[in-house]
Amino acid sequence: MPRSNISSALLATHNQGGGNIKQGLPPSVGRASLSFSLFKRKAGYCPCLALLESPPGSSDSSLYPPDTDILPPDTDILPPDTDDSLDYSSQDLTTLPDLSDFSQTLSLNLAYNPLLSLNVDFLPPNLITLDLTGCGLTVLPDLSAFPDLTTLVLMDNSFKELNPDFLPPDLMALDLSYCDLTAQPDLSGFPNLTTLVLSYNSLTSCNPAFLPPDLTALDLSYCELSTQPDLSLLSLLTSLDLSVNKFTYNPDFSPPSVTDLKF
């Protein structure tokens, strides 16, 4: 499947602070070639977190240093306030460990755990980046009380529909690819949201009025769209992916600001 690197904005805050990172190396994932992979992993690319080429303070080789140990679910191994980034991915967790005392943790990766639901009271209070890829969620947890959370990855869950009231108020980057969405969520009330991934959902149509007004990167690929949305008023949009839909592309519906276009 064709892929594009839609933006370098999604993880701009991922590595703030430059603290230590504990991680478990996940197994190879079938969709590892996806370009919208927000976390660059030692074992390859995870399906959803690649909108950033290299976040501030990180090296080009990996966001995660080599030769780190797997972090088990027992959080007593790590005292509070030691790591600004925690990786619990692919640990077969069915419940979230209580991380509410980890006030210095800015980035949390819970991808590919069969959580099914999420107790938000157990999340670190000052999160900037949260990855919930492939956690079996059917209802979006209420993250509206996390004002610092600006990058949210919800890829590969089964929401069908999504309540925007549960999203963090100052969200800047959101990945909703492979979420079984059949209705486009109304995200017009998120003025800080600049990067949006809606690919691989059965939306069939896209209402431009539901899009954030200051989008710079938008992915609507593989959405079964029968008509091209008129995005001409999104004056800040620079990266647009409309590939593999059911309409014939009309350049009049794209703003002249777009420099990275796929259709």
C-alpha positions as a Markdown table, in Angstrom:
| # | Residue | x | y | z |
|---|---|---|---|---|
| 1 | Met | 0.0 | 0.0 | 0.0 |
| 2 | Pro | 1.3 | 3.5 | -0.8 |
| 3 | Arg | 2.5 | 5.6 | 2.1 |
| 4 | Ser | 3.5 | 9.2 | 2.6 |
| 5 | Asn | 5.2 | 11.1 | 5.3 |
| 6 | Ile | 2.5 | 13.6 | 5.8 |
| 7 | Ser | 4.1 | 15.9 | 8.4 |
| 8 | Ser | 7.0 | 16.4 | 10.7 |
| 9 | Ala | 4.8 | 18.0 | 13.3 |
| 10 | Leu | 3.1 | 15.2 | 15.1 |
| 11 | Leu | 5.7 | 14.3 | 17.7 |
| 12 | Ala | 7.4 | 17.7 | 18.1 |
| 13 | Thr | 6.8 | 17.5 | 21.8 |
| 14 | His | 7.5 | 13.7 | 22.2 |
| 15 | Asn | 11.0 | 13.9 | 23.4 |
| 16 | Gln | 10.9 | 17.1 | 25.5 |
| 17 | Gly | 13.1 | 16.9 | 28.5 |
| 18 | Gly | 15.4 | 14.3 | 27.1 |
| 19 | Gly | 15.0 | 12.0 | 30.1 |
| 20 | Asn | 15.6 | 8.3 | 30.4 |
| 21 | Ile | 13.3 | 5.9 | 28.4 |
| 22 | Lys | 12.4 | 2.3 | 29.5 |
| 23 | Gln | 10.9 | 0.2 | 26.8 |
| 24 | Gly | 9.9 | -3.2 | 25.6 |
| 25 | Leu | 10.7 | -4.0 | 22.0 |
| 26 | Pro | 7.4 | -5.0 | 20.4 |
| 27 | Pro | 7.0 | -7.9 | 17.9 |
| 28 | Ser | 6.9 | -7.1 | 14.2 |
| 29 | Val | 3.5 | -5.8 | 13.3 |
| 30 | Gly | 1.8 | -6.6 | 10.0 |
| 31 | Arg | 1.2 | -2.9 | 9.2 |
| 32 | Ala | 4.7 | -1.9 | 10.0 |
| 33 | Ser | 5.1 | -0.1 | 6.7 |
| 34 | Leu | 2.5 | 2.5 | 7.6 |
| 35 | Ser | 3.9 | 6.0 | 7.3 |
| 36 | Phe | 1.7 | 7.3 | 10.1 |
| 37 | Ser | 3.8 | 5.8 | 12.8 |
| 38 | Leu | 4.3 | 8.2 | 15.7 |
| 39 | Phe | 6.9 | 6.2 | 17.6 |
| 40 | Lys | 10.0 | 5.1 | 15.9 |
| 41 | Arg | 10.9 | 1.7 | 17.4 |
| 42 | Lys | 14.2 | -0.2 | 17.7 |
| 43 | Ala | 12.5 | -3.2 | 16.0 |
| 44 | Gly | 11.2 | -1.2 | 13.1 |
| 45 | Tyr | 8.2 | 1.1 | 12.6 |
| 46 | Cys | 5.0 | 0.8 | 14.5 |
| 47 | Pro | 1.9 | 1.4 | 12.4 |
| 48 | Cys | 0.9 | 4.8 | 13.6 |
| 49 | Leu | 3.6 | 7.1 | 14.7 |
| 50 | Ala | 5.8 | 8.3 | 11.8 |
| 51 | Leu | 4.7 | 11.8 | 11.2 |
| 52 | Leu | 7.9 | 13.2 | 12.6 |
| 53 | Glu | 11.3 | 12.6 | 11.0 |
| 54 | Ser | 13.3 | 13.5 | 14.1 |
| 55 | Pro | 11.9 | 15.2 | 17.2 |
| 56 | Pro | 13.9 | 17.9 | 19.0 |
| 57 | Gly | 16.7 | 16.5 | 21.1 |
| 58 | Ser | 16.6 | 13.0 | 19.5 |
| 59 | Ser | 19.1 | 11.4 | 17.2 |
| 60 | Asp | 18.1 | 10.3 | 13.7 |
| 61 | Ser | 18.7 | 6.6 | 14.5 |
| 62 | Ser | 15.9 | 6.0 | 17.0 |
| 63 | Leu | 13.7 | 7.7 | 19.6 |
| 64 | Tyr | 14.5 | 4.8 | 21.9 |
| 65 | Pro | 18.1 | 3.9 | 22.9 |
| 66 | Pro | 19.4 | 0.4 | 22.3 |
| 67 | Asp | 20.0 | -2.2 | 25.0 |
| 68 | Thr | 17.2 | -1.1 | 27.3 |
| 69 | Asp | 15.3 | -3.6 | 29.5 |
| 70 | Ile | 11.7 | -4.5 | 29.1 |
| 71 | Leu | 9.6 | -2.7 | 31.7 |
| 72 | Pro | 7.3 | -5.1 | 33.4 |
| 73 | Pro | 3.8 | -4.2 | 34.6 |
| 74 | Asp | 5.1 | -3.9 | 38.2 |
| 75 | Thr | 5.5 | -0.2 | 38.5 |
| 76 | Asp | 7.3 | -0.6 | 41.8 |
| 77 | Ile | 10.5 | -1.2 | 39.8 |
| 78 | Leu | 10.4 | 2.5 | 38.7 |
| 79 | Pro | 10.1 | 5.1 | 41.5 |
| 80 | Pro | 7.9 | 8.1 | 40.6 |
| 81 | Asp | 9.4 | 11.1 | 38.8 |
| 82 | Thr | 12.4 | 9.3 | 37.2 |
| 83 | Asp | 11.4 | 8.9 | 33.5 |
| 84 | Asp | 9.8 | 11.4 | 31.2 |
| 85 | Ser | 8.9 | 8.6 | 28.7 |
| 86 | Leu | 7.5 | 5.2 | 29.5 |
| 87 | Asp | 6.9 | 2.4 | 27.0 |
| 88 | Tyr | 4.5 | -0.4 | 28.1 |
| 89 | Ser | 3.7 | -1.5 | 24.6 |
| 90 | Ser | 3.0 | -5.2 | 23.8 |
| 91 | Gln | 3.1 | -6.3 | 27.5 |
| 92 | Asp | -0.2 | -8.1 | 27.4 |
| 93 | Leu | -1.6 | -5.7 | 30.0 |
| 94 | Thr | -5.4 | -6.0 | 30.6 |
| 95 | Thr | -5.5 | -3.2 | 33.1 |
| 96 | Leu | -3.4 | 0.0 | 33.3 |
| 97 | Pro | -0.9 | 0.1 | 36.2 |
| 98 | Asp | -1.4 | 3.1 | 38.5 |
| 99 | Leu | 0.9 | 5.7 | 37.0 |
| 100 | Ser | -0.8 | 8.7 | 38.6 |
| 101 | Asp | 2.3 | 9.5 | 40.7 |
| 102 | Phe | 4.5 | 9.8 | 37.7 |
| 103 | Ser | 4.2 | 13.5 | 37.4 |
| 104 | Gln | 7.3 | 13.9 | 35.3 |
| 105 | Thr | 6.2 | 11.4 | 32.6 |
| 106 | Leu | 5.4 | 13.3 | 29.5 |
| 107 | Ser | 5.1 | 10.4 | 27.0 |
| 108 | Leu | 3.3 | 7.1 | 27.5 |
| 109 | Asn | 3.1 | 4.2 | 25.0 |
| 110 | Leu | 0.4 | 1.6 | 25.7 |
| 111 | Ala | 0.2 | 0.3 | 22.2 |
| 112 | Tyr | -0.9 | -3.3 | 21.5 |
| 113 | Asn | -2.2 | -4.2 | 25.0 |
| 114 | Pro | -5.7 | -5.8 | 25.3 |
| 115 | Leu | -6.9 | -3.1 | 27.7 |
| 116 | Leu | -10.4 | -2.8 | 26.2 |
| 117 | Ser | -11.0 | 0.1 | 28.6 |
| 118 | Leu | -8.8 | 2.7 | 30.3 |
| 119 | Asn | -8.9 | 4.1 | 33.8 |
| 120 | Val | -7.8 | 7.7 | 33.1 |
| 121 | Asp | -7.3 | 8.3 | 36.9 |
| 122 | Phe | -4.2 | 6.0 | 36.5 |
| 123 | Leu | -2.6 | 8.1 | 33.8 |
| 124 | Pro | 0.4 | 10.4 | 34.5 |
| 125 | Pro | -1.2 | 13.8 | 35.0 |
| 126 | Asn | 1.1 | 15.8 | 32.8 |
| 127 | Leu | 1.1 | 13.7 | 29.6 |
| 128 | Ile | 2.0 | 15.4 | 26.3 |
| 129 | Thr | 2.0 | 12.3 | 24.1 |
| 130 | Leu | -0.2 | 9.2 | 24.5 |
| 131 | Asp | -0.2 | 6.1 | 22.2 |
| 132 | Leu | -3.3 | 3.8 | 22.6 |
| 133 | Thr | -2.7 | 2.0 | 19.3 |
| 134 | Gly | -4.4 | -1.4 | 19.0 |
| 135 | Cys | -5.8 | -1.6 | 22.6 |
| 136 | Gly | -9.2 | -3.0 | 21.6 |
| 137 | Leu | -11.0 | 0.2 | 22.7 |
| 138 | Thr | -14.6 | 0.6 | 21.6 |
| 139 | Val | -15.3 | 3.8 | 23.6 |
| 140 | Leu | -12.9 | 6.8 | 23.7 |
| 141 | Pro | -11.8 | 7.3 | 27.3 |
| 142 | Asp | -12.5 | 10.8 | 28.7 |
| 143 | Leu | -9.2 | 12.6 | 28.2 |
| 144 | Ser | -10.7 | 16.1 | 28.5 |
| 145 | Ala | -9.0 | 16.7 | 31.8 |
| 146 | Phe | -5.5 | 16.5 | 30.3 |
| 147 | Pro | -4.8 | 20.0 | 29.1 |
| 148 | Asp | -1.1 | 19.3 | 28.3 |
| 149 | Leu | -1.9 | 16.3 | 26.1 |
| 150 | Thr | -1.3 | 17.5 | 22.6 |
| 151 | Thr | -0.4 | 14.3 | 20.6 |
| 152 | Leu | -2.9 | 11.4 | 20.7 |
| 153 | Val | -2.6 | 8.2 | 18.8 |
| 154 | Leu | -5.8 | 6.1 | 18.7 |
| 155 | Met | -5.1 | 4.0 | 15.7 |
| 156 | Asp | -6.4 | 0.5 | 15.2 |
| 157 | Asn | -9.3 | 0.6 | 17.7 |
| 158 | Ser | -13.0 | 0.1 | 17.0 |
| 159 | Phe | -14.8 | 3.3 | 17.9 |
| 160 | Lys | -17.3 | 3.4 | 15.1 |
| 161 | Glu | -18.1 | 6.9 | 16.3 |
| 162 | Leu | -16.1 | 9.2 | 18.5 |
| 163 | Asn | -17.2 | 11.8 | 21.1 |
| 164 | Pro | -15.1 | 15.0 | 20.6 |
| 165 | Asp | -16.0 | 16.1 | 24.1 |
| 166 | Phe | -13.7 | 13.4 | 25.4 |
| 167 | Leu | -10.6 | 14.7 | 23.5 |
| 168 | Pro | -7.9 | 16.9 | 25.2 |
| 169 | Pro | -8.8 | 20.6 | 24.7 |
| 170 | Asp | -5.5 | 21.7 | 23.3 |
| 171 | Leu | -4.8 | 18.7 | 21.0 |
| 172 | Met | -2.4 | 19.4 | 18.2 |
| 173 | Ala | -2.0 | 16.0 | 16.5 |
| 174 | Leu | -4.5 | 13.2 | 16.3 |
| 175 | Asp | -4.3 | 9.8 | 14.6 |
| 176 | Leu | -7.6 | 8.0 | 14.1 |
| 177 | Ser | -6.6 | 5.7 | 11.3 |
| 178 | Tyr | -8.0 | 2.1 | 11.2 |
| 179 | Cys | -10.6 | 3.0 | 13.8 |
| 180 | Asp | -13.7 | 1.6 | 12.0 |
| 181 | Leu | -15.2 | 5.1 | 11.9 |
| 182 | Thr | -18.3 | 5.4 | 9.8 |
| 183 | Ala | -19.1 | 9.0 | 10.8 |
| 184 | Gln | -16.7 | 11.9 | 10.7 |
| 185 | Pro | -16.2 | 13.4 | 14.2 |
| 186 | Asp | -16.7 | 17.1 | 14.5 |
| 187 | Leu | -13.3 | 18.5 | 15.3 |
| 188 | Ser | -14.0 | 22.1 | 14.3 |
| 189 | Gly | -13.8 | 23.2 | 18.0 |
| 190 | Phe | -10.1 | 22.3 | 18.2 |
| 191 | Pro | -8.2 | 25.4 | 17.0 |
| 192 | Asn | -4.8 | 24.0 | 17.9 |
| 193 | Leu | -5.3 | 20.7 | 16.0 |
| 194 | Thr | -2.9 | 21.0 | 13.0 |
| 195 | Thr | -2.3 | 17.3 | 12.1 |
| 196 | Leu | -5.1 | 14.9 | 11.5 |
| 197 | Val | -5.0 | 11.3 | 10.2 |
| 198 | Leu | -8.4 | 9.7 | 9.3 |
| 199 | Ser | -7.1 | 7.1 | 6.8 |
| 200 | Tyr | -8.5 | 3.6 | 6.5 |
| 201 | Asn | -12.0 | 4.4 | 7.8 |
| 202 | Ser | -15.3 | 3.9 | 5.9 |
| 203 | Leu | -16.3 | 7.6 | 6.0 |
| 204 | Thr | -17.8 | 7.7 | 2.5 |
| 205 | Ser | -18.0 | 11.5 | 2.8 |
| 206 | Cys | -16.1 | 14.3 | 4.5 |
| 207 | Asn | -17.7 | 17.5 | 5.8 |
| 208 | Pro | -15.1 | 20.4 | 5.6 |
| 209 | Ala | -17.1 | 22.2 | 8.3 |
| 210 | Phe | -16.1 | 19.4 | 10.8 |
| 211 | Leu | -12.4 | 19.9 | 10.2 |
| 212 | Pro | -10.1 | 22.1 | 12.4 |
| 213 | Pro | -9.7 | 25.5 | 10.8 |
| 214 | Asp | -5.9 | 25.6 | 11.0 |
| 215 | Leu | -5.0 | 22.2 | 9.7 |
| 216 | Thr | -1.6 | 21.9 | 8.1 |
| 217 | Ala | -1.6 | 18.1 | 7.5 |
| 218 | Leu | -4.6 | 16.0 | 6.6 |
| 219 | Asp | -4.8 | 12.3 | 5.6 |
| 220 | Leu | -8.0 | 11.1 | 4.1 |
| 221 | Ser | -6.6 | 8.2 | 2.2 |
| 222 | Tyr | -8.5 | 4.9 | 1.9 |
| 223 | Cys | -11.7 | 6.4 | 3.3 |
| 224 | Glu | -14.0 | 5.2 | 0.5 |
| 225 | Leu | -14.9 | 8.8 | -0.2 |
| 226 | Ser | -17.3 | 9.1 | -3.1 |
| 227 | Thr | -17.0 | 12.8 | -3.5 |
| 228 | Gln | -14.0 | 15.0 | -3.0 |
| 229 | Pro | -14.3 | 17.4 | -0.1 |
| 230 | Asp | -13.9 | 21.1 | -0.8 |
| 231 | Leu | -10.8 | 22.0 | 1.3 |
| 232 | Ser | -10.0 | 25.2 | -0.5 |
| 233 | Leu | -10.7 | 27.4 | 2.5 |
| 234 | Leu | -8.0 | 25.5 | 4.6 |
| 235 | Ser | -5.5 | 28.2 | 3.9 |
| 236 | Leu | -2.7 | 26.7 | 6.1 |
| 237 | Leu | -2.9 | 23.2 | 4.7 |
| 238 | Thr | 0.4 | 22.1 | 3.2 |
| 239 | Ser | 0.2 | 18.3 | 3.2 |
| 240 | Leu | -2.8 | 16.4 | 1.9 |
| 241 | Asp | -3.3 | 12.8 | 1.1 |
| 242 | Leu | -6.5 | 11.8 | -0.8 |
| 243 | Ser | -5.2 | 8.6 | -2.3 |
| 244 | Val | -7.3 | 5.6 | -3.0 |
| 245 | Asn | -10.8 | 7.0 | -2.8 |
| 246 | Lys | -13.7 | 6.9 | -5.3 |
| 247 | Phe | -13.7 | 10.3 | -6.8 |
| 248 | Thr | -11.8 | 12.0 | -9.6 |
| 249 | Tyr | -9.4 | 14.6 | -8.2 |
| 250 | Asn | -10.3 | 18.2 | -8.8 |
| 251 | Pro | -7.5 | 20.7 | -8.0 |
| 252 | Asp | -10.0 | 23.5 | -7.4 |
| 253 | Phe | -11.0 | 21.8 | -4.2 |
| 254 | Ser | -7.5 | 22.0 | -2.7 |
| 255 | Pro | -5.9 | 25.2 | -1.4 |
| 256 | Pro | -2.9 | 26.6 | -3.2 |
| 257 | Ser | -0.9 | 26.3 | 0.0 |
| 258 | Val | -0.7 | 22.5 | -0.5 |
| 259 | Thr | 2.9 | 21.5 | -1.4 |
| 260 | Asp | 2.7 | 17.8 | -0.5 |
| 261 | Leu | -0.2 | 16.2 | -2.4 |
| 262 | Lys | -1.2 | 12.6 | -3.0 |
| 263 | Phe | -4.4 | 11.5 | -4.8 |
